[in-house]
Amino acid sequence: VYGSSTYNPVWLAMMMNNNYKRNRTMGNFYLSVDPVKGLNLRTEFGFDSSDNTNTSFVPTYEYGMLGNETNKMLYKDDHSMYWIWKTYANYNKTWAEKHNFGAMAGWEMTRSSWNGHTIIKTNFSTDDIFVMTQDGKFSSNNGWKDSQTMASAFARLNYNYDERYYATVTFRADASSKFGANKKWGFFPSAALAWRISQEPFFEPAANVMNEFKLRLGYGQVGNSNINSYLYSSKMNSATSYFGTAYYMANIANPNLHWEASEQYNVGLDLEFLKGRIALTVDGYYKKSKGLLLEMSVPTYLGGSGDMVSIRPPMVNMGQTSNKGFDLNLTTRNIERKIFSWTSNLVFSLNRNMVDSMNSDSSAVIGKVDWYPAFQTATRIQVGQPMGVFYGYIAEGLFTSAEDILASPVQLEDPANPGVNLVNEATGVWPGDIKFKDLDGNGVIDENDQTIIGDPNPDFTLGFTNTFTIGDFDINIALNASVGGDILNFSRNMTEGVSSLWDNQLVTVLDRARVQDGKLVEGTGYSQKYGYLMPRATSNDFNQNKRMSTRWIEDGSYLRIQNV
């Protein structure tokens, strides 16, 4: 349990009156016509509408030392509507039994809208009526309204000759309301070629062993608009001032904000052996994403402080990332009998990603997980590194004595003796605290000693499924695994932080550092089960033992039985 919780959660749930009502309506309609042979015209419309209300009431109460003299009621309603309308035509034609042609063209529109408001009132005259009437005193209200729209046009041409040579060309144009008037549209082509070698006459001698052999090549672009609405303009925030309600800019505008685009090259191979008893698919790819939709890092005087009243920096298109790797899918029919069969499937995937460029080589996008100042930076996107690497300090070990502390780089300076650590059990550094590595060698542990301390991206992943069929029964056993890749176990920051009087702790803290006569007791300070550092218990943590460091980084490899 996090925080100074002195309430019985069951009693708290029974005491409150909390009702949530949801109404949802969904529907899909279509009309399909075949005016001539080979031509199909189709239009589809679908929608999803939701209307929700939530009423919550907290009464007055007095139970021993606990009491609440002011009752409170919350009323919240929210409404959303999504619809999609698409119309397209399909045409297929075969000439001379070998020339197969297909064409498709159409358009699509989608719109999402949502709105709602929240009202909170206090000081009702009774605890028995849960209705938002004239009774009570307004505490706060809040409202929201937003929408987004997208329109698309698309076309595709297919051709194959004698089931041997295949060609596909696709083009789509997408417009999004999330971008400014001059940048709404993005254009994304793609093309694919395939050669079914196993259908060639010269392949007949090998057909008894290999019955399928297909080579595939492809290129394509896709767009990304996964950002909030209206970031191309300056939104407004309200604030209370001496003259009443005032408004200020919420963010810096960028009218040139446009689609993020990714282009991918891939080559693939499809193989089948022994009349399908063994099937193998291999795909290799290289993907490049340009114009990433990111919030620009700007100096504090331009609004980059990140506090609650600062003007947010602009959303921009900057940088480039790349991904390369290959996927393998192997299926084998090990046993095929009338009453028993066994089929196996192995999926292997390897991917390497890299941040190739930003708006400058020194730029970085920082990810945060907590308000705690020492945890303000947890992940970092920067040039020359994989996406989302962990960033922090390197925990070298534990201080063993006062002499060890005084001989080490300054982590908490002694005001009376500059240039050395403050050795104090209550307000300074003490044996059993974590010793952090001085990377720049300047004798001081500061933000310049932060570095890349982990990579969440696995070396490879795999899945292995076996299906057994016995008569009318089947058994499916699926396993998946991830090898390599680190995780940030932030839950341990609370449950093994040993720095708060209010947070429940795990049993592993029994291995925490113990200090006797000003020296670290040998054999303490390390988890006996997991082997990581476990510093001394303290109620103030002046040394910032809980800061983002290798203390919280763990190996993310696993093998899991996903399904039986």
C-alpha positions in Angstrom: 0.0 0.0 0.0 1.4 3.4 -1.0 1.1 6.4 1.3 -0.1 6.9 4.9 -3.1 4.7 4.5 -5.0 4.3 7.8 -8.4 3.4 6.3 -9.9 -0.1 6.0 -10.4 -0.4 2.3 -13.5 -2.6 2.7 -15.1 -0.2 5.0 -14.2 2.7 2.7 -15.8 0.9 -0.3 -19.0 0.1 1.6 -19.4 3.6 3.0 -19.2 5.4 -0.3 -22.1 5.5 -2.8 -20.7 5.2 -6.3 -22.8 4.5 -9.3 -21.8 4.2 -12.9 -24.2 3.8 -15.8 -23.2 3.1 -19.4 -25.3 3.1 -22.5 -23.6 1.9 -25.7 -25.1 1.5 -29.2 -23.2 0.0 -32.1 -24.2 -0.8 -35.7 -22.9 -1.8 -39.1 -24.7 -1.5 -42.5 -23.7 -2.2 -46.0 -25.0 -2.3 -49.6 -23.3 -4.4 -52.2 -24.1 -4.4 -56.0 -22.7 -6.4 -58.9 -23.7 -4.3 -62.0 -21.6 -6.3 -64.4 -19.6 -9.5 -64.3 -16.4 -9.1 -62.3 -17.4 -5.7 -60.9 -18.5 -5.2 -57.3 -19.6 -1.9 -55.8 -19.9 -1.7 -52.0 -20.6 0.9 -49.4 -20.4 0.4 -45.7 -21.3 2.5 -42.6 -20.6 1.7 -39.0 -21.0 3.6 -35.8 -20.3 3.3 -32.0 -22.1 5.7 -29.6 -21.6 5.8 -25.9 -23.3 7.8 -23.1 -22.1 7.4 -19.5 -22.9 8.9 -16.1 -21.1 8.6 -12.8 -22.4 9.7 -9.4 -20.2 9.4 -6.3 -21.1 10.5 -2.8 -18.9 10.6 0.3 -20.9 11.2 3.5 -19.9 12.7 6.8 -18.6 10.1 9.3 -16.8 9.6 12.6 -15.1 6.4 13.5 -12.7 6.6 16.4 -9.9 8.9 15.4 -11.1 9.1 11.8 -13.7 11.6 10.8 -15.1 13.6 7.9 -17.1 16.7 8.6 -17.8 17.7 5.0 -19.8 15.5 2.7 -19.0 15.6 -1.0 -20.7 14.6 -4.3 -19.3 14.2 -7.8 -21.4 14.1 -10.9 -19.7 13.2 -14.2 -21.2 12.6 -17.6 -19.3 11.8 -20.9 -20.5 11.2 -24.4 -18.7 9.9 -27.4 -19.5 9.1 -31.0 -17.5 7.4 -33.7 -18.5 6.6 -37.3 -16.9 5.3 -40.4 -18.1 5.4 -44.0 -16.3 3.8 -46.8 -17.2 3.1 -50.4 -15.1 1.1 -52.9 -15.2 -0.8 -56.1 -13.5 -4.2 -56.9 -13.0 -5.5 -60.4 -11.5 -8.8 -61.4 -10.8 -10.2 -64.8 -9.0 -13.2 -66.3 -7.8 -13.4 -69.9 -6.7 -16.5 -71.8 -6.8 -18.5 -68.5 -3.3 -17.1 -67.5 -3.6 -13.3 -67.2 -5.3 -12.4 -63.9 -6.1 -8.8 -63.3 -7.6 -7.1 -60.3 -8.3 -3.4 -59.4 -9.8 -1.7 -56.4 -10.5 2.0 -55.7 -12.4 3.8 -53.0 -12.6 6.4 -50.3 -13.1 6.4 -46.5 -14.1 8.9 -43.9 -14.0 8.6 -40.1 -15.0 11.0 -37.3 -14.6 10.7 -33.5 -16.1 13.2 -31.1 -16.4 13.3 -27.4 -17.5 15.7 -24.6 -18.4 15.8 -21.0 -18.2 17.6 -17.7 -17.6 17.1 -14.0 -19.3 18.9 -11.1 -18.2 18.6 -7.5 -20.3 20.0 -4.6 -19.9 19.9 -0.8 -21.7 20.7 2.4 -25.0 19.0 1.6 -27.7 19.2 4.3 -28.2 15.5 4.4 -26.2 12.3 3.6 -29.3 10.5 2.3 -30.1 12.2 -1.0 -27.7 11.6 -3.8 -29.0 14.2 -6.3 -27.2 17.2 -7.6 -29.8 19.9 -6.7 -29.6 23.5 -5.4 -28.5 22.1 -2.1 -24.8 22.2 -1.2 -21.9 24.4 -2.3 -20.1 24.3 -5.6 -16.5 23.1 -5.1 -15.3 22.8 -8.8 -16.5 22.1 -12.3 -14.7 21.0 -15.4 -15.7 20.3 -19.0 -14.1 19.0 -22.2 -15.0 18.7 -25.8 -12.9 17.4 -28.7 -13.1 15.7 -32.1 -10.9 14.4 -34.9 -11.7 13.6 -38.5 -9.9 11.6 -41.2 -10.5 11.2 -44.9 -8.7 8.8 -47.2 -8.6 7.8 -50.9 -7.0 4.6 -52.0 -6.4 2.4 -55.0 -4.8 -1.0 -55.8 -3.8 -2.9 -58.9 -3.0 -6.6 -58.9 -1.7 -8.8 -61.8 -0.4 -12.3 -61.9 0.6 -14.4 -64.9 -0.2 -18.1 -64.7 0.1 -18.1 -60.9 3.9 -17.6 -61.4 4.6 -13.9 -61.5 2.8 -11.4 -59.2 2.8 -7.7 -59.1 0.8 -5.3 -56.8 0.8 -1.5 -56.7 -1.1 0.4 -54.0 -1.5 4.1 -53.4 -3.4 5.9 -50.6 -3.8 9.5 -49.6 -4.8 10.4 -46.1 -6.0 13.7 -44.6 -6.2 14.3 -40.8 -7.7 17.2 -38.8 -4.7 16.9 -36.5 -2.6 18.9 -39.0 -2.8 22.4 -40.3 -4.6 23.5 -43.4 -1.5 23.3 -45.6 -0.3 20.0 -44.2 -3.4 17.8 -43.8 -2.6 15.4 -46.6 -0.1 12.6 -46.7 0.7 10.3 -49.7 1.8 6.8 -49.2 2.6 4.4 -52.1 3.6 0.7 -52.0 4.5 -2.0 -54.4 5.2 -5.8 -54.2 6.6 -8.4 -56.6 6.6 -12.2 -56.2 8.0 -15.1 -58.2 6.5 -18.5 -57.6 9.5 -20.5 -58.8 7.9 -23.8 -58.0 5.5 -23.3 -60.8 8.2 -23.0 -63.4 8.7 -26.0 -65.8 12.4 -26.3 -64.8 11.4 -26.9 -61.2 9.5 -30.1 -61.9 12.3 -32.5 -60.9 12.4 -31.1 -57.4 8.6 -31.0 -56.9 8.4 -34.3 -55.1 10.5 -32.8 -52.3 9.8 -29.1 -52.4 6.3 -28.4 -53.5 6.3 -24.6 -52.8 9.1 -22.1 -53.5 8.2 -18.4 -53.7 10.4 -15.3 -53.6 8.8 -12.0 -52.5 10.0 -8.4 -52.7 8.2 -5.4 -51.3 8.4 -1.6 -50.7 5.8 0.5 -48.9 5.1 3.7 -47.0 2.7 4.2 -44.1 1.7 7.4 -42.2 1.3 8.0 -38.5 -0.9 10.7 -37.0 -1.0 9.4 -33.4 -1.0 12.7 -31.5 -3.6 14.8 -29.7 -5.8 17.2 -31.7 -4.9 20.8 -32.5 -1.2 20.6 -31.6 -0.5 22.5 -34.8 -2.1 25.6 -33.2 -1.9 27.2 -29.7 -4.5 25.9 -27.3 -5.5 28.0 -24.3 -5.5 27.3 -20.6 -7.5 29.1 -18.0 -6.2 30.5 -14.7 -7.7 32.5 -11.8 -6.3 36.0 -11.6 -7.0 39.2 -9.6 -9.3 40.4 -12.3 -11.2 37.1 -12.7 -10.6 34.2 -15.1 -7.6 34.7 -17.4 -6.2 32.7 -20.3 -2.7 31.9 -21.4 -1.1 29.8 -24.2 -0.9 26.1 -23.4 1.6 25.4 -26.1 3.7 26.9 -28.8 2.1 26.5 -32.2 3.6 24.8 -35.2 1.4 25.3 -38.4 3.9 23.2 -40.4 3.3 20.0 -38.4 2.7 17.1 -40.8 2.4 13.3 -41.1 5.1 11.1 -39.8 6.1 8.7 -42.6 7.7 5.2 -42.5 9.1 3.4 -45.5 10.0 -0.3 -45.4 11.9 -2.6 -47.7 11.4 -6.3 -47.3 12.4 -9.6 -48.9 10.6 -12.9 -48.2 10.8 -16.6 -48.9 8.0 -19.2 -48.7 9.0 -22.8 -48.8 7.0 -26.1 -48.4 8.5 -29.6 -48.3 7.0 -33.1 -48.5 3.6 -32.0 -49.6 3.2 -29.5 -46.9 4.5 -31.5 -44.0 7.1 -28.8 -43.5 6.4 -25.1 -44.2 8.9 -22.3 -43.7 8.5 -18.6 -44.2 11.4 -16.1 -43.8 11.1 -12.4 -44.0 13.9 -9.8 -43.8 13.1 -6.1 -43.5 14.6 -2.6 -43.2 12.3 0.2 -42.0 13.0 3.9 -41.8 10.8 6.4 -40.0 11.2 10.1 -40.8 9.7 13.2 -39.4 8.9 11.7 -36.0 6.1 13.4 -34.2 7.8 14.6 -31.0 7.7 17.4 -28.5 10.7 19.6 -29.1 13.2 20.2 -26.3 13.5 23.9 -25.8 15.2 26.2 -23.2 13.4 27.0 -20.0 12.8 30.7 -21.1 10.8 29.4 -24.1 8.6 27.2 -21.9 10.5 24.0 -21.6 10.5 23.8 -17.8 7.8 21.2 -17.7 6.0 22.6 -14.6 2.3 23.0 -14.3 2.0 26.6 -15.5 4.7 26.6 -18.2 3.9 27.0 -21.9 4.5 23.6 -23.5 7.1 23.4 -26.3 5.8 22.8 -29.9 5.1 19.4 -31.4 7.4 19.0 -34.4 8.5 16.6 -37.0 12.1 15.8 -36.2 14.6 12.9 -36.4 14.8 9.6 -38.0 14.8 6.0 -36.6 15.6 2.7 -38.3 14.6 -0.9 -37.7 16.0 -3.9 -39.3 15.6 -7.6 -38.6 14.0 -10.8 -39.8 11.1 -13.1 -38.9 11.0 -16.9 -39.2 7.9 -19.1 -39.1 8.3 -22.8 -39.2 5.3 -25.3 -39.2 5.8 -29.0 -39.1 3.1 -31.7 -39.3 5.0 -34.3 -37.2 2.3 -37.0 -37.1 -0.8 -37.3 -39.2 -3.1 -40.3 -38.4 -6.8 -40.8 -38.4 -7.1 -40.8 -34.6 -4.0 -38.8 -33.7 -2.1 -35.9 -35.1 0.7 -33.6 -33.9 1.5 -30.2 -35.4 4.3 -27.8 -34.2 4.8 -24.1 -35.0 7.9 -22.1 -34.2 8.0 -18.3 -34.6 11.3 -16.5 -34.2 11.8 -12.7 -34.4 14.9 -10.5 -34.3 14.9 -6.7 -34.5 17.5 -4.0 -34.1 16.4 -0.4 -33.9 18.4 2.8 -33.7 17.8 6.6 -33.4 19.6 7.9 -36.5 19.0 11.6 -36.1 17.2 14.3 -34.1 17.0 18.1 -34.6 20.6 18.1 -33.3 22.9 15.3 -32.2 22.7 16.6 -28.6 18.9 16.6 -28.5 17.1 14.0 -26.4 13.5 13.1 -25.5 13.2 12.3 -21.9 10.6 9.9 -20.3 9.5 10.3 -16.7 7.7 7.9 -14.4 7.3 9.8 -11.1 7.3 13.3 -9.7 10.2 12.4 -7.4 13.0 14.8 -8.5 15.7 12.0 -8.6 13.4 10.0 -10.9 12.6 12.8 -13.3 14.6 11.1 -16.0 14.0 7.3 -16.5 14.2 6.8 -20.3 16.0 8.7 -23.0 15.7 8.8 -26.8 19.0 10.1 -28.3 21.0 9.8 -31.4 23.1 6.6 -31.7 21.1 4.6 -29.2 18.1 2.2 -29.4 14.7 3.6 -28.6 13.7 4.1 -25.0 17.0 3.1 -23.3 17.1 3.5 -19.5 19.1 6.5 -18.2 20.5 7.0 -14.7 23.3 6.5 -12.3 25.6 3.4 -11.9 25.4 1.9 -8.4 28.9 0.7 -7.6 28.2 -0.8 -4.2 27.7 0.3 -0.6 29.7 2.6 1.6 31.4 0.4 4.3 32.7 3.1 6.7 33.2 6.8 7.4 36.7 6.5 5.9 35.2 5.0 2.7 32.7 7.9 2.5 35.4 10.6 2.9 37.7 9.0 0.3 34.9 8.8 -2.3 33.5 11.4 -4.7 31.1 13.9 -3.2 27.5 12.8 -3.2 26.3 15.2 -0.4 28.8 18.0 0.4 29.6 18.9 3.9 28.8 22.7 4.3 31.5 23.1 6.9 34.1 21.2 4.9 33.7 21.8 1.1 34.9 19.2 -1.2 34.1 16.2 1.0 31.0 14.2 1.9 28.9 15.0 4.9 29.2 12.0 7.1 26.0 11.9 9.2 23.6 9.1 10.0 20.5 11.4 10.0 21.3 14.2 7.5 24.2 13.0 5.4 25.9 10.0 3.9 26.3 6.9 6.1 27.7 3.4 5.9 25.1 1.3 4.1 24.2 4.0 1.6 24.7 3.4 -2.1 28.0 4.6 -3.7 27.4 5.9 -7.2 30.0 5.9 -10.0 31.8 9.2 -10.9 31.8 8.8 -14.7 33.4 12.2 -15.6 36.1 11.9 -12.9 35.5 15.4 -11.4 35.1 14.1 -7.8 31.4 15.1 -7.6 28.3 12.9 -8.3 26.0 15.1 -10.3 23.7 14.9 -13.4 26.8 14.6 -15.6 27.4 11.1 -14.2 24.1 9.8 -15.6 24.5 7.4 -18.5 22.7 4.6 -20.4 22.1 1.9 -17.9 19.8 -0.5 -19.7 18.1 -1.4 -23.0 14.5 -2.6 -22.9 14.7 -4.1 -26.4 15.2 -7.9 -26.4 17.9 -9.7 -28.4 15.2 -11.9 -29.9 11.8 -13.3 -29.2 10.2 -16.7 -30.0 7.0 -18.6 -29.7 6.6 -22.4 -29.8 3.1 -24.0 -30.1 2.3 -27.7 -30.2 -1.2 -29.0 -31.1 -2.2 -32.6 -30.4 -5.5 -34.0 -31.7 -6.9 -37.2 -30.4 -10.2 -38.1 -32.0 -12.6 -35.2 -31.3 -10.3 -33.7 -28.6 -7.3 -31.4 -29.0 -4.6 -30.2 -26.7 -2.8 -26.9 -27.4 0.4 -25.9 -25.6 1.8 -22.5 -26.4 5.1 -21.1 -25.0 6.7 -17.8 -25.7 10.1 -16.4 -24.7 12.0 -13.1 -24.8 15.8 -13.3 -24.5 17.8 -10.2 -23.5 16.2 -6.8 -22.9 16.1 -5.0 -19.5 13.2 -3.9 -17.4 12.8 -1.1 -15.0 11.2 -2.6 -11.9 9.7 0.6 -10.5 7.5 -1.2 -8.0 10.6 -2.0 -6.0 11.2 1.7 -5.6 8.2 1.7 -3.3 8.3 -1.8 -1.9 12.0 -2.0 -1.3 12.8 1.7 -0.9 13.4 1.3 2.9 13.1 5.1 3.2 9.5 5.7 4.3 7.6 5.1 7.5 4.3 4.6 5.5 5.1 2.2 2.6 4.7 -1.5 3.1 7.9 -3.3 2.3 8.7 -6.8 0.8 10.3 -9.5 2.9 13.5 -9.0 0.8 14.3 -5.8 2.9 15.3 -8.2 5.7 18.6 -8.4 3.8 19.1 -4.6 4.0 22.5 -3.2 5.1 23.1 -3.2 8.8 25.5 -0.8 10.5 27.3 -1.5 13.8 29.8 0.8 15.4 29.8 3.0 12.3 30.7 0.2 9.9 28.8 -1.9 7.5 28.1 -5.4 8.9 29.7 -7.9 6.6 27.3 -10.1 4.6 24.4 -7.5 4.7 23.2 -5.1 2.0 22.6 -7.6 -0.7 19.5 -9.5 -1.5 20.3 -13.2 -0.7 17.8 -14.4 -3.3 18.2 -11.9 -6.1 21.7 -10.5 -5.6 21.0 -6.8 -6.0 21.9 -4.0 -3.6 19.7 -3.4 -0.5 20.9 -0.2 1.3 20.2 0.7 5.0 16.8 1.8 6.2 16.4 5.6 6.6 13.4 7.9 7.0 14.8 10.8 4.9 17.2 9.4 2.2 19.5 12.4 2.0 21.8 10.3 -0.2 19.0 9.6 -2.6 19.4 5.9 -2.6 16.1 5.7 -4.5 17.3 7.7 -7.4 17.1 6.3 -10.9 20.1 3.9 -11.1 21.1 0.4 -12.0 19.6 -0.7 -8.6 16.2 -0.9 -10.3 17.3 -2.4 -13.7 16.7 -6.2 -14.1 17.1 -8.8 -16.8 13.8 -9.0 -18.7 14.4 -12.5 -20.2 11.6 -15.0 -19.7 10.1 -18.3 -20.9 6.4 -18.5 -20.3 3.7 -21.1 -20.9 1.2 -18.8 -22.5 -1.7 -21.3 -22.9 -2.6 -24.9 -22.3 
